[in-house]
Amino acid sequence: MAILVHQVGNGATSLQVAMNIYQSIADDLRITISLEELSSIGNQFEAAEKSYLALGH
């Protein structure tokens, strides 16, 4: 998770790609992600993306 947040935060990975990777990993591990968890993760990725964009990138 931290790696994906970092990737979104430095512009290397888009928000949508990060969400897709996270969900794919969970699927591969056969882990069910609740809607609340998805929302929280999405919020973390969005915050990282906003931070990156605020730096003028």
Residue pairs with C-beta under 8 A, 6 or more apart in sequence:
1 22
1 41
1 44
4 13
4 18
4 21
4 22
4 45
5 18
5 44
5 45
5 48
6 48
7 13
7 18
8 14
8 15
8 18
8 45
8 48
8 49
8 52
9 48
9 49
9 51
9 52
10 52
11 52
11 57
13 21
14 49
15 42
15 45
15 46
15 49
18 45
19 38
19 41
19 42
19 45
22 33
22 41
23 33
23 38
26 32
26 33
33 41
